Amino acid sequence: MITLYGAALSPHYTKVRIALIEKGVNYREVPTSPSQSEAFLAKSPLGKIPCVEINGQPLAESGAIVEWLEDAYPTAALLPDSPLARAQVRELAGFLEYGLLEAARPLMSEWLWGHHQNEAQRAHATDRIERGLAAVLLRARFAPWLAGEAFTLADVVAAAVLPVVARSTQAVLGRDLVAEVPDLVDYLDRLAVRPSVADTWAARDAMLDDIREGRLELL
């Protein structure tokens, strides 16, 4: 049995949850906030989410978790067969996660936690996001998925990252930088009807609704 710890608002948690569903793996979710408690650090040594327990054995870091899933459940593969194609999928995933999500973190912090950014900080974040989007677009095929005909790890990461970037830029800048790219708008429409993505986005939106209505405290 796999136990997944974390919260649907986290893009890293979203990545793991989508991958689990794509693999058809039985798992259970335990809503969990980041923590420095001794008990949680035994599961996730940096106190971050997500983490999993695999038959009682802990594993942290979303990248390591997804790589383990790919090795443990090779059917419904999220990486292609050839070494170069696998590297190209990982490259796209890296552009999304490190070039785009990390660039958007200051705006996410302002949107979700009210950590005000000054105009210079916002402008710097915007420039980094635009460069991250340009990198993704340079490699993306949209045929129909990001790396080609097959749904891959790149699409899993895109489903986790792009909506967060879209919402945070709209909330803070008054511009949805993702929606300004027509290819990405069409691509998000395709993602939205993928069952693993639709289910995970619904869980995320339900959590946001609970936070807005005061039924749940923000992480």
C-alpha positions, -999 to +999 in steps of 0.1 A: +000+000+000+012+035-009+003+064+015+006+099+000+011+128+024+005+164+014-021+188+001-038+193-033-027+230-034+010+220-037+021+216-074+046+189-063+018+169-046-003+174-077+025+159-098+027+128-077-010+124-074-015+125-112+014+101-117-002+076-092-035+078-110-019+074-145-001+043-132-033+028-118-017+023-084-038+019-053-030+046-028-045+065+001-041+102+009-034+117+042-039+155+042-007+169+056+010+203+059+048+209+058+061+203+093+093+202+113+079+178+138+100+148+147+074+124+135+071+141+101+108+146+096+111+108+098+090+106+067+103+138+049+137+148+063+133+184+051+098+186+064+084+192+029+054+178+010+047+155-007+061+124+007+050+088+006+052+056+025+057+024+004+047-006+025+058+015+055+091+027+039+093+065+036+103+083+004+104+121+000+109+145-029+084+145-058+110+138-084+123+107-066+088+095-060+078+097-096+110+081-107+103+052-083+068+049-097+082+046-132+106+019-122+081+000-100+052+002-124+067+002-160+033-003-176+015+030-185+050+044-189+055+081-184+089+080-201+096+068-237+118+039-245+148+056-262+174+073-240+172+105-261+134+107-260+135+101-222+160+129-218+139+152-239+109+145-217+129+152-186+143+184-202+107+197-207+098+187-172+128+206-159+119+237-179+085+236-163+095+229-128+127+248-124+125+274-151+088+283-147+075+272-113+105+285-094+103+318-114+066+321-103+072+314-066+073+351-055+040+358-072+025+326-058+037+337-024+019+370-028-013+354-042-016+326-016+001+340+015-001+378+010+037+382+010+038+415-008+063+419-037+075+453-048+073+464-084+109+455-091+104+420-077+072+415-097+090+427-129+119+403-122+095+374-117+076+383-148+107+383-169+118+349-155+084+334-162+083+347-197+118+332-203+106+299-188+076+298-210+098+306-241+120+276-232+090+253-229+076+265-262+109+260-280+108+223-272+071+216-270+054+196-298+017+197-289+011+166-310-012+164-291+009+162-259+039+182-249+065+157-261+045+141-289+018+115-293+022+099-258+012+114-224+044+116-205+061+130-174+063+163-191+025+165-192+022+154-156+045+183-146+027+207-169-006+198-153+008+206-119+027+238-129+008+257-156-025+264-136-006+277-106+014+300-128-017+312-146-036+319-114-007+336-096+001+359-125-035+368-130-040+375-093-008+396-088-001+411-123-036+413-137-023+392-166-026+355-171+008+349-187-002+313-197-034+324-213-014+348-235+000+317-253-026+303-276-009+269-279-009+265-241-046+275-239-055+247-263-032+223-245-047+230-211-081+222-226-068+188-236-053+183-201-086+192-185-104+162-199-076+137-190-092+117-161-061+118-138-058+156-143-095+164-140-097+145-108-066+161-093-076+196-104-110+191-088-094+182-055-072+213-058-102+235-065-122+220-036-093+229-013-092+264-026-129+267-020-125+255+015-098+281+022-119+309+007-149+299+028-129+296+060-134+259+063-097+253+061-066+272+071-040+279+043-008+258+046 
